[in-house]
Amino acid sequence: MNSNLEDRERENDPNASQSGRLQNGAPIRVLVVDDSRPSADALSAYLQAGGMSVRTVYHGSDALKEARAWIPDCIVLDVAMPGLSGIGVAVALGRIEATGKIPLLAYTAFDTADYLREMSEAGFDAVCRKPAELTQLEGMIFRLLGHETVDGRRVVSSTAALAPADPGSDTIERH
């Protein structure tokens, strides 16, 4: 996990990428949760290089603790984890007042209609199917947060507006 000092240094770095920042200039805070350390660490490094403030955990129970302590802007969550699964984490986060409105992005290889329905019912806002280009995942984070990208393209700010026009799209509507 990143220290608060590292977060403050990135916030004050004039050379840091602006793509990972909110409209108020603060870095986007992303919690990455995946039991595959190489996958989690690679994603975290990519998002940090883009200017986001990232914390990484490898277990569902740690995700609940970190989300409540840090209150990220978005959580990227693997669905299939041993112990407390990503589905279990999503359900638990939705029941906690402080974390219930945090956008949840499922990062998973499971994409059948049954899994997508289960993820939607659990509270996920979008699904990024593994394997995916990291730029695609980063773009989904921006869309979930209603972020205007660096190149000036405007992205939508509500999950309802992200509803897929085709059934193969990666966004689900939270119930």
MARKE-642565 format. One record per atom (N, C-alpha, C): residue in one letter; residue number from 1; x, y, z. Coordinates in steps of 0.05 Angstrom, whole numbers, plus 5000, padded with zeros to 4 digits. Example, Ala and Ser with C-alpha at 12.3 -4.5 7.8 and 13.67 -1.06 7.14 Angstrom:
BEGIN
<r=a&k=1&east=5264&north=4886&up=5156>
<r=a&k=1&east=5246&north=4910&up=5156>
<r=a&k=1&east=5264&north=4934&up=5156>
<r=s&k=2&east=5257&north=4955&up=5142>
<r=s&k=2&east=5273&north=4979&up=5143>
<r=s&k=2&east=5258&north=5001&up=5157>
//
This chain:
BEGIN
<r=m&k=1&east=5017&north=4976&up=5000>
<r=m&k=1&east=5000&north=5000&up=5000>
<r=m&k=1&east=5018&north=5025&up=5000>
<r=n&k=2&east=5007&north=5047&up=4989>
<r=n&k=2&east=5022&north=5072&up=4987>
<r=n&k=2&east=5019&north=5087&up=5013>
<r=s&k=3&east=5040&north=5101&up=5020>
<r=s&k=3&east=5039&north=5117&up=5044>
<r=s&k=3&east=5026&north=5144&up=5038>
<r=n&k=4&east=5016&north=5157&up=5058>
<r=n&k=4&east=5004&north=5184&up=5054>
<r=n&k=4&east=5025&north=5203&up=5043>
<r=l&k=5&east=5051&north=5200&up=5051>
<r=l&k=5&east=5072&north=5217&up=5040>
<r=l&k=5&east=5074&north=5214&up=5010>
<r=e&k=6&east=5073&north=5189&up=5000>
<r=e&k=6&east=5075&north=5185&up=4971>
<r=e&k=6&east=5051&north=5198&up=4957>
<r=d&k=7&east=5027&north=5196&up=4969>
<r=d&k=7&east=5004&north=5209&up=4957>
<r=d&k=7&east=5007&north=5239&up=4956>
<r=r&k=8&east=5017&north=5251&up=4978>
<r=r&k=8&east=5021&north=5280&up=4978>
<r=r&k=8&east=5043&north=5289&up=4957>
<r=e&k=9&east=5064&north=5273&up=4954>
<r=e&k=9&east=5084&north=5279&up=4935>
<r=e&k=9&east=5073&north=5279&up=4907>
<r=r&k=10&east=5056&north=5260&up=4900>
<r=r&k=10&east=5044&north=5259&up=4874>
<r=r&k=10&east=5025&north=5283&up=4869>
<r=e&k=11&east=5010&north=5290&up=4890>
<r=e&k=11&east=4992&north=5313&up=4888>
<r=e&k=11&east=5007&north=5338&up=4881>
<r=n&k=12&east=5031&north=5341&up=4892>
<r=n&k=12&east=5046&north=5366&up=4888>
<r=n&k=12&east=5066&north=5365&up=4865>
<r=d&k=13&east=5067&north=5343&up=4851>
<r=d&k=13&east=5086&north=5340&up=4829>
<r=d&k=13&east=5076&north=5353&up=4804>
<r=p&k=14&east=5088&north=5376&up=4795>
<r=p&k=14&east=5078&north=5390&up=4772>
<r=p&k=14&east=5082&north=5374&up=4746>
<r=n&k=15&east=5099&north=5354&up=4746>
<r=n&k=15&east=5104&north=5338&up=4722>
<r=n&k=15&east=5086&north=5313&up=4721>
<r=a&k=16&east=5070&north=5309&up=4742>
<r=a&k=16&east=5052&north=5285&up=4742>
<r=a&k=16&east=5030&north=5288&up=4721>
<r=s&k=17&east=5023&north=5265&up=4710>
<r=s&k=17&east=5001&north=5265&up=4690>
<r=s&k=17&east=4976&north=5276&up=4702>
<r=q&k=18&east=4962&north=5292&up=4687>
<r=q&k=18&east=4936&north=5303&up=4696>
<r=q&k=18&east=4913&north=5284&up=4690>
<r=s&k=19&east=4918&north=5263&up=4675>
<r=s&k=19&east=4897&north=5245&up=4667>
<r=s&k=19&east=4885&north=5231&up=4691>
<r=g&k=20&east=4900&north=5226&up=4712>
<r=g&k=20&east=4890&north=5212&up=4736>
<r=g&k=20&east=4881&north=5231&up=4757>
<r=r&k=21&east=4871&north=5254&up=4750>
<r=r&k=21&east=4862&north=5273&up=4770>
<r=r&k=21&east=4833&north=5280&up=4767>
<r=l&k=22&east=4821&north=5287&up=4789>
<r=l&k=22&east=4793&north=5296&up=4789>
<r=l&k=22&east=4792&north=5325&up=4779>
<r=q&k=23&east=4769&north=5335&up=4774>
<r=q&k=23&east=4767&north=5362&up=4764>
<r=q&k=23&east=4777&north=5383&up=4783>
<r=n&k=24&east=4778&north=5376&up=4809>
<r=n&k=24&east=4788&north=5395&up=4829>
<r=n&k=24&east=4819&north=5393&up=4831>
<r=g&k=25&east=4831&north=5376&up=4815>
<r=g&k=25&east=4860&north=5373&up=4815>
<r=g&k=25&east=4871&north=5351&up=4833>
<r=a&k=26&east=4855&north=5340&up=4850>
<r=a&k=26&east=4864&north=5319&up=4868>
<r=a&k=26&east=4866&north=5293&up=4851>
<r=p&k=27&east=4886&north=5276&up=4858>
<r=p&k=27&east=4888&north=5251&up=4844>
<r=p&k=27&east=4864&north=5233&up=4849>
<r=i&k=28&east=4856&north=5218&up=4828>
<r=i&k=28&east=4835&north=5199&up=4831>
<r=i&k=28&east=4846&north=5177&up=4849>
<r=r&k=29&east=4831&north=5170&up=4869>
<r=r&k=29&east=4839&north=5149&up=4889>
<r=r&k=29&east=4826&north=5123&up=4881>
<r=v&k=30&east=4843&north=5103&up=4874>
<r=v&k=30&east=4833&north=5077&up=4865>
<r=v&k=30&east=4843&north=5055&up=4884>
<r=l&k=31&east=4825&north=5038&up=4893>
<r=l&k=31&east=4833&north=5014&up=4908>
<r=l&k=31&east=4832&north=4991&up=4888>
<r=v&k=32&east=4854&north=4977&up=4885>
<r=v&k=32&east=4856&north=4954&up=4868>
<r=v&k=32&east=4856&north=4929&up=4885>
<r=v&k=33&east=4838&north=4910&up=4879>
<r=v&k=33&east=4835&north=4886&up=4895>
<r=v&k=33&east=4837&north=4862&up=4877>
<r=d&k=34&east=4857&north=4846&up=4880>
<r=d&k=34&east=4861&north=4822&up=4864>
<r=d&k=34&east=4879&north=4802&up=4878>
<r=d&k=35&east=4871&north=4777&up=4879>
<r=d&k=35&east=4888&north=4757&up=4893>
<r=d&k=35&east=4912&north=4750&up=4877>
<r=s&k=36&east=4913&north=4757&up=4851>
<r=s&k=36&east=4936&north=4752&up=4835>
<r=s&k=36&east=4955&north=4776&up=4838>
<r=r&k=37&east=4976&north=4773&up=4854>
<r=r&k=37&east=4994&north=4795&up=4859>
<r=r&k=37&east=5006&north=4807&up=4834>
<r=p&k=38&east=5015&north=4791&up=4815>
<r=p&k=38&east=5026&north=4803&up=4791>
<r=p&k=38&east=5006&north=4820&up=4776>
<r=s&k=39&east=4981&north=4811&up=4774>
<r=s&k=39&east=4960&north=4826&up=4760>
<r=s&k=39&east=4954&north=4852&up=4775>
<r=a&k=40&east=4951&north=4850&up=4802>
<r=a&k=40&east=4944&north=4873&up=4818>
<r=a&k=40&east=4967&north=4894&up=4817>
<r=d&k=41&east=4991&north=4884&up=4820>
<r=d&k=41&east=5014&north=4902&up=4821>
<r=d&k=41&east=5018&north=4916&up=4794>
<r=a&k=42&east=5015&north=4901&up=4772>
<r=a&k=42&east=5018&north=4913&up=4745>
<r=a&k=42&east=4996&north=4935&up=4741>
<r=l&k=43&east=4971&north=4929&up=4747>
<r=l&k=43&east=4950&north=4948&up=4744>
<r=l&k=43&east=4955&north=4973&up=4762>
<r=s&k=44&east=4963&north=4968&up=4786>
<r=s&k=44&east=4968&north=4991&up=4805>
<r=s&k=44&east=4991&north=5008&up=4794>
<r=a&k=45&east=5012&north=4996&up=4784>
<r=a&k=45&east=5034&north=5012&up=4774>
<r=a&k=45&east=5026&north=5028&up=4749>
<r=y&k=46&east=5009&north=5017&up=4732>
<r=y&k=46&east=5000&north=5031&up=4709>
<r=y&k=46&east=4983&north=5055&up=4717>
<r=l&k=47&east=4964&north=5051&up=4735>
<r=l&k=47&east=4947&north=5073&up=4744>
<r=l&k=47&east=4963&north=5094&up=4759>
<r=q&k=48&east=4982&north=5087&up=4775>
<r=q&k=48&east=4999&north=5106&up=4788>
<r=q&k=48&east=5015&north=5122&up=4768>
<r=a&k=49&east=5026&north=5109&up=4747>
<r=a&k=49&east=5041&north=5124&up=4727>
<r=a&k=49&east=5024&north=5144&up=4713>
<r=g&k=50&east=4997&north=5140&up=4712>
<r=g&k=50&east=4979&north=5159&up=4700>
<r=g&k=50&east=4970&north=5181&up=4719>
<r=g&k=51&east=4981&north=5181&up=4744>
<r=g&k=51&east=4975&north=5203&up=4763>
<r=g&k=51&east=4954&north=5196&up=4784>
<r=m&k=52&east=4944&north=5172&up=4783>
<r=m&k=52&east=4924&north=5164&up=4804>
<r=m&k=52&east=4938&north=5156&up=4830>
<r=s&k=53&east=4924&north=5160&up=4851>
<r=s&k=53&east=4933&north=5151&up=4877>
<r=s&k=53&east=4921&north=5123&up=4881>
<r=v&k=54&east=4938&north=5103&up=4884>
<r=v&k=54&east=4928&north=5075&up=4884>
<r=v&k=54&east=4938&north=5061&up=4909>
<r=r&k=55&east=4920&north=5045&up=4920>
<r=r&k=55&east=4926&north=5026&up=4941>
<r=r&k=55&east=4918&north=4999&up=4931>
<r=t&k=56&east=4934&north=4979&up=4939>
<r=t&k=56&east=4930&north=4952&up=4929>
<r=t&k=56&east=4928&north=4932&up=4952>
<r=v&k=57&east=4908&north=4915&up=4951>
<r=v&k=57&east=4905&north=4893&up=4970>
<r=v&k=57&east=4899&north=4868&up=4955>
<r=y&k=58&east=4904&north=4845&up=4968>
<r=y&k=58&east=4903&north=4819&up=4954>
<r=y&k=58&east=4882&north=4800&up=4966>
<r=h&k=59&east=4866&north=4809&up=4984>
<r=h&k=59&east=4845&north=4793&up=4996>
<r=h&k=59&east=4820&north=4809&up=5000>
<r=g&k=60&east=4797&north=4796&up=4998>
<r=g&k=60&east=4771&north=4810&up=5001>
<r=g&k=60&east=4768&north=4823&up=5028>
<r=s&k=61&east=4776&north=4809&up=5049>
<r=s&k=61&east=4773&north=4821&up=5076>
<r=s&k=61&east=4790&north=4846&up=5079>
<r=d&k=62&east=4813&north=4846&up=5067>
<r=d&k=62&east=4830&north=4871&up=5067>
<r=d&k=62&east=4818&north=4893&up=5051>
<r=a&k=63&east=4803&north=4886&up=5030>
<r=a&k=63&east=4790&north=4907&up=5014>
<r=a&k=63&east=4769&north=4922&up=5030>
<r=l&k=64&east=4754&north=4907&up=5047>
<r=l&k=64&east=4734&north=4920&up=5064>
<r=l&k=64&east=4747&north=4939&up=5083>
<r=k&k=65&east=4769&north=4930&up=5096>
<r=k&k=65&east=4783&north=4947&up=5115>
<r=k&k=65&east=4794&north=4972&up=5102>
<r=e&k=66&east=4807&north=4969&up=5079>
<r=e&k=66&east=4820&north=4991&up=5065>
<r=e&k=66&east=4799&north=5010&up=5054>
<r=a&k=67&east=4778&north=5000&up=5043>
<r=a&k=67&east=4757&north=5018&up=5032>
<r=a&k=67&east=4745&north=5035&up=5054>
<r=r&k=68&east=4740&north=5024&up=5077>
<r=r&k=68&east=4728&north=5039&up=5099>
<r=r&k=68&east=4748&north=5059&up=5110>
<r=a&k=69&east=4773&north=5053&up=5111>
<r=a&k=69&east=4794&north=5071&up=5122>
<r=a&k=69&east=4801&north=5093&up=5103>
<r=w&k=70&east=4802&north=5087&up=5077>
<r=w&k=70&east=4813&north=5106&up=5057>
<r=w&k=70&east=4792&north=5120&up=5041>
<r=i&k=71&east=4769&north=5108&up=5037>
<r=i&k=71&east=4747&north=5118&up=5020>
<r=i&k=71&east=4757&north=5126&up=4992>
<r=p&k=72&east=4763&north=5106&up=4975>
<r=p&k=72&east=4772&north=5113&up=4948>
<r=p&k=72&east=4750&north=5124&up=4931>
<r=d&k=73&east=4757&north=5135&up=4908>
<r=d&k=73&east=4738&north=5145&up=4889>
<r=d&k=73&east=4726&north=5122&up=4872>
<r=c&k=74&east=4741&north=5101&up=4869>
<r=c&k=74&east=4733&north=5078&up=4853>
<r=c&k=74&east=4747&north=5053&up=4863>
<r=i&k=75&east=4734&north=5030&up=4861>
<r=i&k=75&east=4747&north=5005&up=4869>
<r=i&k=75&east=4747&north=4986&up=4845>
<r=v&k=76&east=4770&north=4977&up=4837>
<r=v&k=76&east=4773&north=4956&up=4816>
<r=v&k=76&east=4776&north=4930&up=4831>
<r=l&k=77&east=4758&north=4912&up=4825>
<r=l&k=77&east=4755&north=4888&up=4842>
<r=l&k=77&east=4754&north=4863&up=4826>
<r=d&k=78&east=4773&north=4844&up=4831>
<r=d&k=78&east=4771&north=4818&up=4819>
<r=d&k=78&east=4747&north=4804&up=4831>
<r=v&k=79&east=4733&north=4788&up=4815>
<r=v&k=79&east=4709&north=4775&up=4825>
<r=v&k=79&east=4716&north=4748&up=4838>
<r=a&k=80&east=4733&north=4732&up=4825>
<r=a&k=80&east=4739&north=4705&up=4835>
<r=a&k=80&east=4764&north=4706&up=4852>
<r=m&k=81&east=4760&north=4708&up=4878>
<r=m&k=81&east=4782&north=4708&up=4898>
<r=m&k=81&east=4775&north=4687&up=4919>
<r=p&k=82&east=4796&north=4674&up=4930>
<r=p&k=82&east=4791&north=4655&up=4952>
<r=p&k=82&east=4782&north=4670&up=4977>
<r=g&k=83&east=4768&north=4656&up=4994>
<r=g&k=83&east=4758&north=4670&up=5018>
<r=g&k=83&east=4734&north=4687&up=5011>
<r=l&k=84&east=4735&north=4712&up=5018>
<r=l&k=84&east=4714&north=4731&up=5011>
<r=l&k=84&east=4717&north=4739&up=4982>
<r=s&k=85&east=4699&north=4731&up=4965>
<r=s&k=85&east=4700&north=4737&up=4936>
<r=s&k=85&east=4694&north=4766&up=4931>
<r=g&k=86&east=4699&north=4774&up=4906>
<r=g&k=86&east=4692&north=4801&up=4898>
<r=g&k=86&east=4663&north=4807&up=4900>
<r=i&k=87&east=4646&north=4787&up=4895>
<r=i&k=87&east=4617&north=4790&up=4898>
<r=i&k=87&east=4611&north=4796&up=4927>
<r=g&k=88&east=4623&north=4780&up=4945>
<r=g&k=88&east=4619&north=4785&up=4974>
<r=g&k=88&east=4628&north=4812&up=4983>
<r=v&k=89&east=4651&north=4821&up=4972>
<r=v&k=89&east=4661&north=4847&up=4979>
<r=v&k=89&east=4641&north=4869&up=4969>
<r=a&k=90&east=4632&north=4866&up=4945>
<r=a&k=90&east=4613&north=4886&up=4933>
<r=a&k=90&east=4588&north=4888&up=4950>
<r=v&k=91&east=4577&north=4865&up=4958>
<r=v&k=91&east=4553&north=4865&up=4974>
<r=v&k=91&east=4558&north=4879&up=5001>
<r=a&k=92&east=4580&north=4872&up=5014>
<r=a&k=92&east=4587&north=4884&up=5040>
<r=a&k=92&east=4591&north=4914&up=5038>
<r=l&k=93&east=4606&north=4923&up=5017>
<r=l&k=93&east=4611&north=4951&up=5014>
<r=l&k=93&east=4584&north=4966&up=5010>
<r=g&k=94&east=4566&north=4954&up=4995>
<r=g&k=94&east=4540&north=4967&up=4991>
<r=g&k=94&east=4524&north=4971&up=5016>
<r=r&k=95&east=4529&north=4955&up=5036>
<r=r&k=95&east=4514&north=4957&up=5061>
<r=r&k=95&east=4526&north=4977&up=5081>
<r=i&k=96&east=4550&north=4987&up=5075>
<r=i&k=96&east=4564&north=5006&up=5093>
<r=i&k=96&east=4559&north=5034&up=5082>
<r=e&k=97&east=4549&north=5051&up=5099>
<r=e&k=97&east=4542&north=5078&up=5090>
<r=e&k=97&east=4565&north=5093&up=5077>
<r=a&k=98&east=4589&north=5091&up=5089>
<r=a&k=98&east=4612&north=5106&up=5079>
<r=a&k=98&east=4622&north=5096&up=5052>
<r=t&k=99&east=4616&north=5071&up=5045>
<r=t&k=99&east=4627&north=5059&up=5021>
<r=t&k=99&east=4605&north=5051&up=5000>
<r=g&k=100&east=4580&north=5054&up=5007>
<r=g&k=100&east=4559&north=5045&up=4991>
<r=g&k=100&east=4556&north=5058&up=4964>
<r=k&k=101&east=4567&north=5082&up=4960>
<r=k&k=101&east=4564&north=5096&up=4935>
<r=k&k=101&east=4589&north=5097&up=4918>
<r=i&k=102&east=4610&north=5083&up=4928>
<r=i&k=102&east=4635&north=5082&up=4913>
<r=i&k=102&east=4631&north=5065&up=4887>
<r=p&k=103&east=4638&north=5076&up=4864>
<r=p&k=103&east=4635&north=5060&up=4839>
<r=p&k=103&east=4653&north=5035&up=4840>
<r=l&k=104&east=4641&north=5012&up=4833>
<r=l&k=104&east=4655&north=4987&up=4833>
<r=l&k=104&east=4658&north=4977&up=4804>
<r=l&k=105&east=4683&north=4971&up=4797>
<r=l&k=105&east=4690&north=4961&up=4771>
<r=l&k=105&east=4700&north=4932&up=4774>
<r=a&k=106&east=4685&north=4913&up=4764>
<r=a&k=106&east=4693&north=4885&up=4765>
<r=a&k=106&east=4714&north=4881&up=4743>
<r=y&k=107&east=4736&north=4868&up=4751>
<r=y&k=107&east=4758&north=4862&up=4733>
<r=y&k=107&east=4760&north=4831&up=4733>
<r=t&k=108&east=4748&north=4819&up=4713>
<r=t&k=108&east=4744&north=4790&up=4715>
<r=t&k=108&east=4743&north=4776&up=4688>
<r=a&k=109&east=4748&north=4751&up=4688>
<r=a&k=109&east=4746&north=4735&up=4664>
<r=a&k=109&east=4717&north=4723&up=4661>
<r=f&k=110&east=4702&north=4725&up=4683>
<r=f&k=110&east=4675&north=4714&up=4683>
<r=f&k=110&east=4656&north=4734&up=4669>
<r=d&k=111&east=4645&north=4726&up=4647>
<r=d&k=111&east=4627&north=4744&up=4632>
<r=d&k=111&east=4602&north=4731&up=4621>
<r=t&k=112&east=4594&north=4709&up=4632>
<r=t&k=112&east=4569&north=4697&up=4623>
<r=t&k=112&east=4546&north=4714&up=4633>
<r=a&k=113&east=4522&north=4710&up=4621>
<r=a&k=113&east=4499&north=4726&up=4629>
<r=a&k=113&east=4492&north=4722&up=4659>
<r=d&k=114&east=4496&north=4698&up=4669>
<r=d&k=114&east=4491&north=4693&up=4698>
<r=d&k=114&east=4510&north=4708&up=4715>
<r=y&k=115&east=4536&north=4708&up=4708>
<r=y&k=115&east=4555&north=4723&up=4724>
<r=y&k=115&east=4550&north=4753&up=4722>
<r=l&k=116&east=4544&north=4763&up=4699>
<r=l&k=116&east=4538&north=4791&up=4696>
<r=l&k=116&east=4514&north=4800&up=4713>
<r=r&k=117&east=4493&north=4783&up=4713>
<r=r&k=117&east=4470&north=4789&up=4729>
<r=r&k=117&east=4477&north=4789&up=4759>
<r=e&k=118&east=4493&north=4769&up=4767>
<r=e&k=118&east=4502&north=4768&up=4795>
<r=e&k=118&east=4519&north=4792&up=4803>
<r=m&k=119&east=4536&north=4801&up=4785>
<r=m&k=119&east=4553&north=4824&up=4791>
<r=m&k=119&east=4535&north=4849&up=4793>
<r=s&k=120&east=4516&north=4852&up=4775>
<r=s&k=120&east=4498&north=4875&up=4776>
<r=s&k=120&east=4482&north=4875&up=4803>
<r=e&k=121&east=4472&north=4852&up=4810>
<r=e&k=121&east=4456&north=4850&up=4835>
<r=e&k=121&east=4474&north=4855&up=4860>
<r=a&k=122&east=4499&north=4849&up=4858>
<r=a&k=122&east=4518&north=4853&up=4880>
<r=a&k=122&east=4525&north=4883&up=4883>
<r=g&k=123&east=4522&north=4899&up=4862>
<r=g&k=123&east=4527&north=4927&up=4863>
<r=g&k=123&east=4549&north=4937&up=4845>
<r=f&k=124&east=4560&north=4920&up=4828>
<r=f&k=124&east=4580&north=4930&up=4809>
<r=f&k=124&east=4568&north=4949&up=4789>
<r=d&k=125&east=4583&north=4970&up=4782>
<r=d&k=125&east=4574&north=4990&up=4762>
<r=d&k=125&east=4583&north=4983&up=4734>
<r=a&k=126&east=4605&north=4969&up=4731>
<r=a&k=126&east=4616&north=4962&up=4705>
<r=a&k=126&east=4633&north=4937&up=4707>
<r=v&k=127&east=4638&north=4925&up=4684>
<r=v&k=127&east=4655&north=4901&up=4683>
<r=v&k=127&east=4675&north=4905&up=4662>
<r=c&k=128&east=4700&north=4900&up=4668>
<r=c&k=128&east=4722&north=4900&up=4649>
<r=c&k=128&east=4732&north=4871&up=4648>
<r=r&k=129&east=4729&north=4860&up=4624>
<r=r&k=129&east=4736&north=4832&up=4621>
<r=r&k=129&east=4766&north=4828&up=4618>
<r=k&k=130&east=4777&north=4808&up=4633>
<r=k&k=130&east=4804&north=4800&up=4630>
<r=k&k=130&east=4806&north=4781&up=4606>
<r=p&k=131&east=4828&north=4782&up=4591>
<r=p&k=131&east=4849&north=4802&up=4592>
<r=p&k=131&east=4839&north=4827&up=4578>
<r=a&k=132&east=4848&north=4850&up=4588>
<r=a&k=132&east=4840&north=4875&up=4576>
<r=a&k=132&east=4864&north=4894&up=4574>
<r=e&k=133&east=4863&north=4911&up=4555>
<r=e&k=133&east=4883&north=4932&up=4553>
<r=e&k=133&east=4880&north=4950&up=4578>
<r=l&k=134&east=4902&north=4957&up=4590>
<r=l&k=134&east=4900&north=4974&up=4614>
<r=l&k=134&east=4888&north=5002&up=4608>
<r=t&k=135&east=4892&north=5011&up=4583>
<r=t&k=135&east=4880&north=5036&up=4576>
<r=t&k=135&east=4850&north=5034&up=4576>
<r=q&k=136&east=4839&north=5011&up=4568>
<r=q&k=136&east=4810&north=5006&up=4569>
<r=q&k=136&east=4800&north=5008&up=4597>
<r=l&k=137&east=4813&north=4995&up=4616>
<r=l&k=137&east=4805&north=4995&up=4644>
<r=l&k=137&east=4807&north=5023&up=4655>
<r=e&k=138&east=4828&north=5037&up=4648>
<r=e&k=138&east=4831&north=5065&up=4658>
<r=e&k=138&east=4808&north=5082&up=4647>
<r=g&k=139&east=4801&north=5079&up=4622>
<r=g&k=139&east=4779&north=5094&up=4610>
<r=g&k=139&east=4753&north=5088&up=4624>
<r=m&k=140&east=4749&north=5063&up=4633>
<r=m&k=140&east=4724&north=5056&up=4647>
<r=m&k=140&east=4723&north=5070&up=4674>
<r=i&k=141&east=4746&north=5072&up=4687>
<r=i&k=141&east=4747&north=5087&up=4713>
<r=i&k=141&east=4739&north=5116&up=4708>
<r=f&k=142&east=4750&north=5128&up=4687>
<r=f&k=142&east=4743&north=5156&up=4681>
<r=f&k=142&east=4713&north=5159&up=4676>
<r=r&k=143&east=4702&north=5140&up=4661>
<r=r&k=143&east=4673&north=5142&up=4655>
<r=r&k=143&east=4656&north=5139&up=4680>
<r=l&k=144&east=4664&north=5120&up=4697>
<r=l&k=144&east=4649&north=5117&up=4722>
<r=l&k=144&east=4649&north=5141&up=4740>
<r=l&k=145&east=4671&north=5157&up=4738>
<r=l&k=145&east=4674&north=5181&up=4754>
<r=l&k=145&east=4664&north=5206&up=4740>
<r=g&k=146&east=4656&north=5203&up=4715>
<r=g&k=146&east=4647&north=5227&up=4700>
<r=g&k=146&east=4670&north=5246&up=4694>
<r=h&k=147&east=4693&north=5235&up=4689>
<r=h&k=147&east=4718&north=5250&up=4686>
<r=h&k=147&east=4721&north=5259&up=4657>
<r=e&k=148&east=4731&north=5283&up=4653>
<r=e&k=148&east=4737&north=5292&up=4626>
<r=e&k=148&east=4766&north=5284&up=4621>
<r=t&k=149&east=4771&north=5270&up=4600>
<r=t&k=149&east=4798&north=5260&up=4595>
<r=t&k=149&east=4817&north=5283&up=4587>
<r=v&k=150&east=4843&north=5277&up=4587>
<r=v&k=150&east=4863&north=5297&up=4582>
<r=v&k=150&east=4861&north=5308&up=4553>
<r=d&k=151&east=4854&north=5291&up=4534>
<r=d&k=151&east=4852&north=5301&up=4507>
<r=d&k=151&east=4826&north=5316&up=4501>
<r=g&k=152&east=4811&north=5322&up=4523>
<r=g&k=152&east=4787&north=5338&up=4520>
<r=g&k=152&east=4762&north=5324&up=4513>
<r=r&k=153&east=4763&north=5298&up=4509>
<r=r&k=153&east=4738&north=5283&up=4503>
<r=r&k=153&east=4721&north=5282&up=4528>
<r=r&k=154&east=4696&north=5288&up=4526>
<r=r&k=154&east=4678&north=5287&up=4549>
<r=r&k=154&east=4667&north=5259&up=4552>
<r=v&k=155&east=4666&north=5249&up=4576>
<r=v&k=155&east=4654&north=5223&up=4580>
<r=v&k=155&east=4630&north=5226&up=4598>
<r=v&k=156&east=4612&north=5207&up=4597>
<r=v&k=156&east=4587&north=5209&up=4611>
<r=v&k=156&east=4591&north=5205&up=4641>
<r=s&k=157&east=4573&north=5215&up=4657>
<r=s&k=157&east=4577&north=5215&up=4686>
<r=s&k=157&east=4557&north=5197&up=4701>
<r=s&k=158&east=4539&north=5183&up=4688>
<r=s&k=158&east=4521&north=5166&up=4703>
<r=s&k=158&east=4521&north=5138&up=4691>
<r=t&k=159&east=4517&north=5119&up=4708>
<r=t&k=159&east=4517&north=5091&up=4699>
<r=t&k=159&east=4493&north=5086&up=4681>
<r=a&k=160&east=4472&north=5100&up=4684>
<r=a&k=160&east=4449&north=5096&up=4667>
<r=a&k=160&east=4456&north=5104&up=4638>
<r=a&k=161&east=4471&north=5126&up=4636>
<r=a&k=161&east=4479&north=5135&up=4609>
<r=a&k=161&east=4500&north=5116&up=4597>
<r=l&k=162&east=4512&north=5100&up=4613>
<r=l&k=162&east=4532&north=5080&up=4603>
<r=l&k=162&east=4519&north=5054&up=4595>
<r=a&k=163&east=4493&north=5052&up=4597>
<r=a&k=163&east=4479&north=5027&up=4590>
<r=a&k=163&east=4487&north=5019&up=4562>
<r=p&k=164&east=4494&north=4994&up=4558>
<r=p&k=164&east=4504&north=4985&up=4532>
<r=p&k=164&east=4482&north=4985&up=4511>
<r=a&k=165&east=4490&north=4994&up=4487>
<r=a&k=165&east=4472&north=4992&up=4464>
<r=a&k=165&east=4472&north=4964&up=4454>
<r=d&k=166&east=4493&north=4949&up=4459>
<r=d&k=166&east=4494&north=4921&up=4450>
<r=d&k=166&east=4499&north=4904&up=4474>
<r=p&k=167&east=4490&north=4879&up=4474>
<r=p&k=167&east=4492&north=4861&up=4497>
<r=p&k=167&east=4521&north=4854&up=4503>
<r=g&k=168&east=4540&north=4858&up=4486>
<r=g&k=168&east=4567&north=4851&up=4491>
<r=g&k=168&east=4583&north=4872&up=4505>
<r=s&k=169&east=4571&north=4895&up=4511>
<r=s&k=169&east=4585&north=4917&up=4524>
<r=s&k=169&east=4592&north=4910&up=4553>
<r=d&k=170&east=4610&north=4925&up=4564>
<r=d&k=170&east=4621&north=4918&up=4590>
<r=d&k=170&east=4609&north=4934&up=4614>
<r=t&k=171&east=4588&north=4949&up=4610>
<r=t&k=171&east=4576&north=4964&up=4631>
<r=t&k=171&east=4550&north=4952&up=4640>
<r=i&k=172&east=4547&north=4950&up=4666>
<r=i&k=172&east=4522&north=4941&up=4677>
<r=i&k=172&east=4509&north=4962&up=4694>
<r=e&k=173&east=4484&north=4962&up=4697>
<r=e&k=173&east=4470&north=4982&up=4712>
<r=e&k=173&east=4466&north=4972&up=4741>
<r=r&k=174&east=4474&north=4989&up=4760>
<r=r&k=174&east=4471&north=4982&up=4788>
<r=r&k=174&east=4442&north=4983&up=4796>
<r=h&k=175&east=4433&north=4964&up=4811>
<r=h&k=175&east=4405&north=4963&up=4821>
<r=h&k=175&east=4403&north=4974&up=4848>
//
